[in-house]
Amino acid sequence: MSKLRMDPPIGDALPTRFVVKVERRSRPPMPWAWAIHLEGHTTAYRCSEARYRSAEEAWQAGQRALAQLGRETTRRTEWPEFESQLQSRLQRRA
């Protein structure tokens, strides 16, 4: 069994529902950006406003944002409440 798929998740990690994707969005010298997606969805939940020189830099920044998202959600007392907020946010963006 993969450690990424264990229930409950290890440490401060979010359940494997969120993924970081790196995309080339503009021209050099800083073309790279990250986006956090709900697994299986094409609409971004959060995305970077900043651009990065390399895909690696963008990925590292996206991982930090994902960790921050994990800290925010672990402070919430009701996961179902967060889930409903997430669904409504994704529906508005679609």
C-alpha positions in Angstrom: 0.0 0.0 0.0 1.3 3.4 -0.9 1.9 5.8 2.0 0.1 8.5 -0.1 -3.1 6.5 0.1 -3.2 5.6 3.8 -6.2 6.6 5.9 -5.8 8.9 7.9 -3.1 10.7 6.0 0.4 10.9 7.4 1.4 14.1 9.2 -0.1 17.4 8.0 -0.8 16.1 4.5 -4.2 16.5 2.9 -6.0 13.4 1.7 -4.8 12.6 -1.8 -7.7 14.6 -3.2 -5.5 17.6 -4.2 -2.6 17.6 -6.7 -0.2 20.2 -7.8 0.2 20.8 -11.6 2.8 22.9 -13.2 2.1 24.6 -16.5 3.9 26.8 -19.0 1.6 29.9 -19.1 3.6 32.7 -20.6 6.7 33.6 -22.5 10.3 33.5 -21.1 12.0 34.6 -18.9 9.4 33.5 -16.3 6.8 31.2 -18.1 6.0 28.7 -15.3 3.1 28.7 -12.9 1.5 26.1 -10.5 -2.1 25.2 -9.9 -3.8 23.0 -7.2 -6.5 20.8 -8.5 -9.0 18.5 -6.9 -8.0 15.1 -8.1 -9.9 14.2 -11.3 -11.1 17.8 -11.9 -9.7 20.2 -14.6 -10.7 23.4 -12.8 -8.0 24.8 -10.5 -8.8 25.2 -6.8 -5.9 27.6 -6.3 -3.3 28.9 -8.7 -0.2 31.1 -8.6 -0.3 34.7 -9.5 3.5 34.7 -9.7 5.5 33.2 -12.5 8.7 31.2 -12.1 11.8 30.7 -14.2 11.7 26.9 -14.1 9.2 24.2 -13.7 11.1 23.0 -10.6 10.7 26.4 -8.9 7.0 26.4 -9.7 6.5 22.9 -8.4 8.3 23.7 -5.1 6.2 26.8 -4.7 3.0 24.8 -5.4 4.1 22.2 -2.9 4.4 24.9 -0.3 1.0 26.2 -1.2 -0.4 22.7 -0.9 1.1 22.4 2.6 -0.4 25.7 3.6 -3.8 24.5 2.3 -3.3 21.4 4.5 -2.6 23.6 7.6 -5.7 25.6 6.9 -8.0 22.6 6.6 -6.6 20.8 9.6 -7.6 23.9 11.7 -11.2 23.5 10.6 -13.4 21.5 13.0 -15.8 20.2 10.4 -14.5 18.4 7.3 -18.0 18.2 5.7 -18.3 22.0 6.0 -15.0 22.4 4.1 -16.1 19.8 1.5 -19.3 21.8 0.8 -17.4 25.1 0.5 -15.0 23.4 -1.9 -17.7 22.0 -4.1 -19.5 25.4 -4.3 -16.2 27.1 -5.1 -15.5 24.7 -7.9 -19.0 25.0 -9.3 -18.7 28.8 -9.4 -15.4 28.5 -11.4 -16.9 25.9 -13.9 
